[in-house]
């Protein structure tokens, strides 16, 4: 069986652009460089998960309808076992080569990959807009140290959303008070996004 090949950049590039902790809304400073074909490449996933010299690029989509945010709990079939049973407001995953002869991604290929990733995890029966709002980095734990998130905001016209993968459980739209009550049980990235949700939504307008 072929090793899963995932998109990465070198940690040195992230440091050169300006490393940060939490959210950074300077999309124009980071994303064009990260998605320059000369700066990213595909590598086997297993060794990358323990290689702090690499940052795995992860789109992280927050879905919003009439002010409510889609929330779910990662089930036992989640690909990242360190996040099982954690609540999440982010849909996303690794950028793969999908068995094509790809060595790197540009912006168009990345955007197509984001649409594909969300479409695999969810069944969206509604029109929506999709905008990248911020970069997300969390070096405070072993999962975060090897990942770099691109936070997207999907504004949905209706609430017609169904799960597309078994790892997604308890899928529902929640208001701010309901999310606040669940904050402590969320994965770290979702906590970071929830704490600055107003800014993320404003950046995606």
Buried (B, 14 or more C-beta within 10 A) or exposed (E): EEEBBBBBBBBEBBEEBEEBEBBBBEBEEBBEBBBBEEBBBBBEBEEBBEBEEBBBBBBBBBBBBEEBBBBBBBBEEBEBEEBBEBBBBBBBBBBBBEEEEBEBBEBEBBBEBBBEBBEEBBEBEEEBEBEBBBBBBBBEEEBBBBBBBBBBBBBBEEBEBEBBBEBBBEBEBBEEEEBEEBEEEBBBBBBBBBBBBEBBBEBBE
